[in-house]
């Protein structure tokens, strides 16, 4: 197993980290197949994986309980254990201690090596910061309950920069990053900025939640013609490992075969190991994926803010991802549940066709027509048909 520097810490982390959000189950996501999951976890640790990532809510709260049992027999001493404070559960200051102490009990440990604030966005940081979360993190480190502090992140580069600069106690952060997301959320700029501040960078979604594992025929044809025989999954992982700023790449593995393949892939990983020709191939793959998108939106956000509150770039991104990766059902769930959970007014259905945004769009997109169409496809379940969609 290759090991890499973890930011400014005096510790080497395995190139591959074990994400414990997609463990094998027995029917429902809450019921982990513990014998199988334990064999997978022990295999990974025995082959050099030393970073385990879980969270309060994974598998309905059972991921932490499973790890508490799985790390008995000396395995706990072999790994850096990471879990996350569920910020959305925090209402008052006392919740910080209540939640952390509950997690320590579930994990059957007195010390969590890497403790993250879960799913930070600018708004969520603004909610927990006034409750004294920075002071509390320092106290929890001082009393030995946590070792190093970090956060997982889903927002823009500007929000990432603000959060990093707002607290000098961060040791690491966790961002979404893959060859399709160089300019999405934190992106390459965020990766480089975090590393420049001495933070270890944990990468999640290196395969976009598995979307890059089963590519469309046009992408698979490109990979089949390549002189390097790698699976789509290995191409995606090696691209991330190629970056010197990356400390560890998480994979949420559900089968022993995935564990074995990813461990072997990590053994072959390294900074700067991909040639220009290999990187050019991945660039061509990216171009093919992007050619499959529906709306020619670059997420420049010149159209924002919408006077009626609609989140135009996010609506376009949700549809495009559903089309590009053949996952419209997931895009519909994301649109209906995740977007409306924040504020129903941000949905595409909030567009009143005022067309103020269209004069600002550098791509000349007929935004008002697209917004109505997006709500029909994602909100009402209408089939997507490229010829019936707005033309620009």
C-alpha positions in Angstrom: 0.0 0.0 0.0 1.3 3.5 -0.9 1.2 6.0 1.9 1.1 9.8 1.6 1.7 12.8 3.8 -1.4 14.0 5.6 -1.0 17.8 5.4 1.1 19.3 8.1 0.6 16.3 10.4 3.4 14.0 11.3 1.5 11.0 10.0 1.4 9.0 6.8 -2.0 8.0 5.5 -2.8 5.1 3.1 -3.6 6.3 -0.5 -6.9 4.4 -0.2 -9.3 5.1 2.6 -12.3 2.9 3.5 -15.5 4.8 3.3 -18.2 3.2 5.5 -21.3 4.6 3.9 -21.9 1.9 1.3 -21.2 -1.3 3.3 -23.0 -4.5 2.2 -26.5 -4.8 3.6 -29.2 -7.4 4.1 -32.1 -5.7 2.3 -32.5 -2.4 4.0 -29.7 0.2 4.1 -29.8 0.1 7.9 -29.1 -3.6 8.2 -25.4 -4.1 7.5 -24.3 -7.6 6.5 -21.7 -7.6 9.3 -19.9 -10.8 8.6 -19.2 -9.8 5.0 -18.5 -6.1 5.9 -16.1 -7.3 8.6 -14.2 -9.5 6.2 -13.9 -6.6 3.8 -12.7 -4.2 6.4 -10.2 -6.6 7.9 -8.8 -7.4 4.5 -8.3 -3.7 3.7 -6.6 -3.0 7.1 -4.4 -6.1 6.7 -3.3 -4.8 3.3 -2.3 -1.4 4.6 -5.4 0.8 4.6 -5.2 2.9 7.8 -7.9 5.5 7.3 -11.6 4.7 8.0 -14.3 7.2 7.4 -17.8 7.0 8.8 -20.5 9.5 10.1 -23.3 9.7 12.6 -26.0 9.0 10.1 -24.4 6.4 7.8 -26.6 3.2 7.5 -29.2 4.8 9.7 -26.7 5.3 12.5 -25.4 1.7 12.4 -22.1 2.3 10.6 -20.5 3.7 13.8 -21.9 0.8 15.8 -20.5 -1.7 13.3 -17.1 -0.2 13.4 -17.1 -0.3 17.2 -17.5 -4.1 16.9 -15.3 -4.6 13.9 -12.2 -2.8 15.3 -11.9 -5.1 18.3 -9.0 -7.5 18.6 -6.3 -5.0 18.0 -7.6 -3.4 14.7 -8.5 -0.1 16.4 -4.8 0.5 17.0 -3.9 0.1 13.4 -6.1 2.8 11.9 -6.9 6.5 12.0 -10.7 6.6 12.7 -12.7 9.4 11.3 -16.3 10.3 12.0 -18.4 13.5 11.7 -20.5 15.8 13.9 -24.0 15.9 12.3 -24.3 19.7 12.2 -27.9 19.6 11.1 -28.7 18.0 14.5 -27.2 20.9 16.4 -29.7 23.3 18.0 -27.8 24.5 21.0 -24.3 24.3 22.5 -24.9 21.3 24.6 -25.6 19.3 21.5 -21.9 19.3 20.6 -21.0 17.2 23.7 -24.1 15.1 23.6 -23.5 14.0 20.0 -19.7 13.5 20.3 -20.2 11.4 23.5 -22.9 9.3 21.8 -20.5 8.6 18.9 -17.6 7.7 21.3 -20.0 5.1 22.9 -21.1 3.7 19.6 -17.6 3.4 18.3 -16.4 1.8 21.6 -13.5 4.1 21.8 -12.3 7.0 24.1 -10.7 8.9 21.3 -11.6 9.8 17.7 -8.5 10.5 15.6 -10.1 12.7 12.9 -13.3 14.5 13.7 -15.1 16.4 11.0 -18.0 18.9 10.9 -20.3 17.2 8.5 -21.4 18.7 5.2 -20.3 22.3 5.8 -21.8 24.9 3.6 -21.5 28.6 4.2 -25.0 28.8 5.8 -24.3 25.8 8.1 -21.0 27.3 9.2 -22.8 30.5 10.0 -25.2 28.5 12.2 -22.7 26.5 14.3 -20.0 29.2 14.6 -22.1 31.5 16.8 -22.7 28.5 19.1 -19.0 28.5 19.9 -18.0 25.5 17.8 -14.4 26.6 17.5 -13.9 26.9 21.2 -15.7 23.6 21.7 -13.4 21.8 19.2 -10.3 23.1 21.1 -11.8 21.8 24.3 -12.6 18.4 22.9 -9.0 18.2 21.6 -7.6 19.2 24.9 -9.6 16.6 26.9 -8.5 13.9 24.5 -11.9 13.0 22.9 -10.7 14.0 19.5 -7.3 14.2 17.9 -7.5 16.4 14.7 -10.3 18.6 13.5 -11.6 19.0 10.0 -14.8 19.4 7.9 -16.4 17.8 4.9 -17.7 20.2 2.3 -20.3 20.8 -0.3 -20.3 24.4 -1.5 -18.4 26.8 -3.7 -14.7 27.6 -3.7 -15.4 31.0 -2.1 -17.2 29.3 0.7 -14.4 26.8 1.2 -11.9 29.7 1.4 -14.0 31.5 3.9 -14.3 28.5 6.2 -10.6 27.6 6.0 -9.6 31.2 6.7 -12.1 31.6 9.6 -10.5 29.0 11.9 -6.8 28.4 12.4 -7.4 25.0 14.0 -8.3 23.0 10.9 -6.0 20.1 10.3 -7.8 18.6 7.2 -10.8 18.9 5.0 -12.8 16.5 2.9 -14.0 17.5 -0.6 -15.7 16.0 -3.6 -13.2 15.7 -6.5 -12.9 13.6 -9.6 -12.1 14.2 -13.3 -15.6 15.5 -14.0 -15.6 17.9 -11.0 -12.5 20.1 -11.6 -14.7 23.2 -11.6 -17.5 21.9 -9.3 -17.8 22.8 -5.7 -14.3 23.2 -4.2 -12.8 21.9 -7.5 -9.1 22.1 -8.3 -8.8 25.6 -6.9 -10.1 24.4 -3.5 -7.9 21.3 -3.5 -4.8 23.5 -4.1 -5.9 26.2 -1.6 -6.5 23.7 1.2 -3.1 22.1 0.6 -1.4 25.4 0.5 -2.7 26.1 4.0 -1.1 22.8 5.2 -4.4 20.9 5.4 -4.6 17.2 4.7 -7.1 16.7 1.8 -9.4 13.8 1.9 -11.2 13.2 -1.4 -14.7 11.7 -1.5 -16.7 10.8 -4.6 -13.6 10.0 -6.7 -16.0 8.0 -9.0 -19.0 10.3 -8.6 -20.9 7.9 -6.4 -20.2 5.1 -8.9 -21.4 7.0 -12.0 -18.0 6.8 -13.6 -17.7 3.0 -13.1 -20.3 2.1 -15.8 -19.7 4.6 -18.6 -21.9 5.1 -21.7 -20.8 3.3 -24.9 -19.0 6.3 -26.4 -16.8 6.6 -23.3 -16.2 2.9 -23.0 -15.1 2.8 -26.6 -12.4 5.4 -25.9 -11.1 3.4 -23.0 -11.2 0.2 -24.9 -8.9 1.7 -27.6 -6.4 2.9 -25.1 -3.1 1.0 -24.9 -3.4 1.0 -21.0 -5.9 -1.6 -19.9 -7.6 -0.2 -16.9 -11.1 -0.5 -15.7 -13.2 2.8 -15.7 -12.9 2.7 -11.9 -9.1 2.5 -11.9 -8.9 5.3 -14.5 -10.9 7.6 -12.1 -9.0 6.7 -9.0 -5.5 7.0 -10.7 -6.5 10.4 -12.0 -7.2 11.6 -8.4 -4.1 10.0 -6.9 -2.0 11.7 -9.6 -2.5 15.0 -7.8 0.2 15.9 -5.2 -2.3 17.8 -3.0 -4.4 14.7 -2.4 -3.7 12.9 0.9 -6.2 10.0 0.8 -8.9 8.9 -1.6 -12.1 7.4 0.0 -13.9 4.6 -1.6 -17.3 3.4 -0.4 -16.9 -0.3 -1.1 -19.8 -2.8 -1.1 -18.2 -6.1 -2.1 -14.9 -7.9 -1.4 -14.1 -7.7 -5.1 -14.2 -3.9 -5.0 -11.9 -3.9 -1.9 -9.4 -6.2 -3.6 -9.4 -4.3 -6.8 -9.1 -0.9 -5.1 -6.3 -2.1 -2.8 -4.4 -3.4 -5.8 -5.0 -0.1 -7.7 -3.8 1.9 -4.7 -0.6 -0.2 -4.7 0.0 1.1 -8.2 -0.8 4.7 -7.4 1.5 7.7 -7.2 1.9 11.4 -7.7 2.7 12.3 -11.3 2.5 8.7 -12.5 0.1 9.4 -15.4 1.7 10.5 -18.7 0.5 13.5 -20.8 -1.1 11.0 -23.2 -3.0 9.3 -20.4 -4.2 12.7 -19.1 -5.2 13.7 -22.6 -7.3 10.5 -22.8 -9.1 11.4 -19.6 -9.7 14.8 -21.1 -11.3 13.2 -24.1 -13.5 11.1 -21.8 -14.5 14.3 -20.0 -15.4 15.9 -23.3 -17.6 13.0 -24.4 -19.5 13.1 -21.1 -20.0 16.8 -21.4 -21.3 16.4 -24.9 -24.1 14.3 -23.5 -25.3 17.1 -21.2 -28.6 18.7 -22.0 -28.1 22.4 -21.1 -25.0 24.2 -22.3 -24.6 25.9 -18.8 -21.1 26.6 -17.5 -22.3 27.5 -14.0 -20.9 31.0 -14.3 -23.9 32.2 -12.3 -24.2 35.5 -14.2 -27.9 34.7 -14.2 -28.1 34.9 -10.4 -29.7 36.0 -8.2 -33.1 35.1 -9.6 -35.6 37.7 -8.4 -38.0 34.9 -7.5 -35.4 32.8 -5.7 -34.8 30.0 -8.2 -31.4 28.4 -8.2 -30.8 28.3 -11.9 -27.3 26.8 -12.2 -28.2 24.1 -9.7 -31.3 23.2 -11.6 -29.3 22.9 -14.8 -26.6 20.8 -13.1 -29.1 18.4 -11.6 -30.6 17.7 -15.0 -27.3 17.5 -16.8 -25.9 15.0 -14.4 -29.0 12.8 -14.7 -28.6 12.8 -18.5 -24.9 12.4 -18.7 -24.6 9.5 -16.3 -27.9 7.8 -17.1 -29.3 8.4 -13.6 -32.5 10.5 -14.1 -34.2 8.7 -11.3 -31.5 9.8 -8.9 -31.6 13.4 -10.3 -35.4 13.4 -9.7 -34.9 12.4 -6.1 -32.1 15.0 -5.7 -34.4 17.7 -7.2 -37.5 16.9 -5.2 -35.9 16.1 -1.8 -32.5 17.8 -1.5 -33.4 21.0 -3.2 -36.8 21.4 -1.6 -35.4 20.5 1.8 -33.4 23.7 1.8 -36.1 26.0 0.4 -38.8 25.1 -2.0 -38.5 28.5 -3.7 -35.2 27.5 -5.2 -36.8 24.9 -7.5 -37.1 25.4 -11.2 -40.9 25.7 -10.7 -40.3 29.1 -9.0 -39.4 30.6 -12.4 -42.1 33.0 -13.6 -40.6 33.6 -17.0 -39.6 37.2 -16.3 -36.6 36.6 -18.6 -34.3 39.0 -16.7 -31.7 36.3 -16.5 -31.6 35.6 -20.2 -30.0 38.9 -21.1 -27.2 38.1 -18.6 -26.4 34.6 -19.9 -23.2 34.5 -22.0 -24.3 31.2 -23.5 -27.6 32.5 -24.8 -29.6 29.9 -23.0 -33.4 30.2 -23.1 -33.5 29.9 -19.3 -37.2 30.5 -18.8 -38.1 27.7 -21.2 -35.5 25.3 -19.7 -36.7 26.0 -16.2 -40.2 25.0 -17.1 -39.0 21.9 -18.9 -36.7 20.9 -16.0 -39.5 21.0 -13.6 -41.6 18.8 -15.9 -38.8 16.2 -16.2 -37.5 16.2 -12.6 -40.5 17.4 -10.6 -43.3 15.7 -12.5 -41.5 12.7 -14.0 -41.9 13.5 -17.7 -39.5 11.5 -19.9 -36.5 13.4 -21.2 -36.4 13.5 -25.0 -33.6 15.5 -26.4 -35.5 16.6 -29.5 -38.4 17.9 -27.4 -36.1 19.9 -25.1 -35.6 23.7 -25.6 -33.0 24.2 -28.4 -30.5 26.4 -26.5 
